Amino acid sequence: MAITLDGTEGIQIPDGKTLGSTSDSDSITIAAGGVTKIAFAATQSASSGANVLDDYEEGTYTPALTFGGGSTGIAYGTQEGIYTKIGRICYVGGRVTLTNKGSSSGDAVMTIPFTTAASANAGQANLAYGTNFSTYTAAGVTFAAAQGAATVMIYGIDNGSSLTNSHFNNNTDFIFTLTYMTA
């Protein structure tokens, strides 16, 4: 390895070797052919610098619906979620298939993996696919991230009103994607 102070050589890492701390999982690996891999620690090490990328995470989560804050009797055939979080931006996707919408009533809300920014426009997306809503098609349903919460509200596009338990059936099925700003 060559390190110089005049900037002519910089730091050279042989193919397949890693530059990083031996005490944690942060590292940069240069593979054969010049492919670079950057590993972030499992737990974010937050930086006060606005332009510092200090977090990257991929994972799964279980999206859950509530109606009016309740989930009594809700049963799922499919309840899958994935996410990729880069800095404060989180991309979420998943599928929810109900086998029983339960007996709770009120506005429809779904969980997401991270708390949203306290902003009126933290994130919004339309459904990629949806079937068996009582009065809507997938093209008529949208998600809007709730401010400062780990949830999205579910709305009808045509009138901006919240969907409620009455808009869902025991076999409602939808696939969603959402990109939002985290807290």
Backbone hydrogen bonds, N-H to C=O, Kabsch-Sander energy under -0.5 kcal/mol:
donor,donor_aa,acceptor,acceptor_aa,energy
12,Q,2,A,-0.7
16,G,30,I,-3.0
17,K,14,P,-2.0
17,K,30,I,-0.7
19,L,28,I,-3.3
20,G,18,T,-0.5
21,S,26,D,-0.7
24,D,21,S,-0.5
27,S,39,A,-1.8
28,I,19,L,-2.6
29,T,37,K,-3.1
30,I,17,K,-1.8
31,A,29,T,-0.7
31,A,35,V,-3.3
34,G,31,A,-1.7
35,V,32,A,-0.6
37,K,29,T,-2.8
39,A,27,S,-3.0
39,A,37,K,-0.5
40,F,38,I,-0.5
45,S,54,D,-0.9
46,A,44,Q,-0.7
52,V,49,G,-1.2
53,L,51,N,-0.5
54,D,52,V,-1.0
57,E,85,K,-2.4
59,G,83,Y,-2.1
61,Y,81,G,-2.0
66,T,109,V,-2.3
67,F,70,G,-2.8
68,G,107,D,-2.7
70,G,67,F,-1.7
74,I,71,S,-1.8
75,A,100,N,-2.7
77,G,97,T,-3.1
78,T,97,T,-1.3
80,E,95,R,-2.5
81,G,61,Y,-1.0
82,I,93,G,-2.9
83,Y,59,G,-2.4
84,T,91,Y,-2.1
85,K,57,E,-3.4
86,I,84,T,-0.5
86,I,89,I,-2.7
87,G,55,D,-2.9
87,G,85,K,-0.5
89,I,86,I,-2.0
90,C,180,Y,-2.8
91,Y,84,T,-3.0
92,V,90,C,-0.5
92,V,178,L,-3.2
93,G,82,I,-2.1
94,G,176,F,-2.0
95,R,80,E,-2.2
96,V,174,F,-2.5
97,T,78,T,-2.8
98,L,172,T,-3.2
99,T,75,A,-2.6
100,N,75,A,-1.6
102,G,73,G,-0.6
103,S,72,T,-2.2
104,S,72,T,-0.8
108,A,163,L,-3.2
109,V,66,T,-2.2
110,M,152,V,-2.4
111,T,64,A,-2.0
112,I,150,A,-2.3
116,T,149,A,-2.2
117,A,181,M,-2.6
119,S,117,A,-2.2
122,A,119,S,-0.9
125,A,143,F,-1.9
127,L,138,A,-0.6
127,L,141,V,-1.7
128,A,175,I,-1.7
129,Y,175,I,-1.6
131,T,173,D,-2.6
133,F,136,Y,-0.5
134,S,167,H,-2.4
138,A,130,G,-0.8
140,G,137,T,-1.8
141,V,138,A,-1.6
142,T,155,Y,-2.4
143,F,125,A,-3.4
144,A,153,M,-2.1
145,A,123,G,-2.8
146,A,151,T,-2.3
148,G,117,A,-1.4
149,A,146,A,-1.3
152,V,110,M,-2.6
153,M,144,A,-3.0
154,I,108,A,-1.8
155,Y,142,T,-3.0
155,Y,153,M,-0.5
156,G,161,S,-2.6
157,I,140,G,-2.7
160,G,156,G,-2.0
163,L,154,I,-3.2
165,N,106,G,-1.2
167,H,164,T,-2.1
168,F,165,N,-1.4
169,N,132,N,-0.6
172,T,169,N,-1.5
173,D,131,T,-2.3
174,F,96,V,-2.6
175,I,129,Y,-2.4
176,F,94,G,-2.4
178,L,92,V,-2.6
180,Y,90,C,-2.4
181,M,122,A,-2.4
182,T,88,R,-3.8
183,A,115,T,-2.2
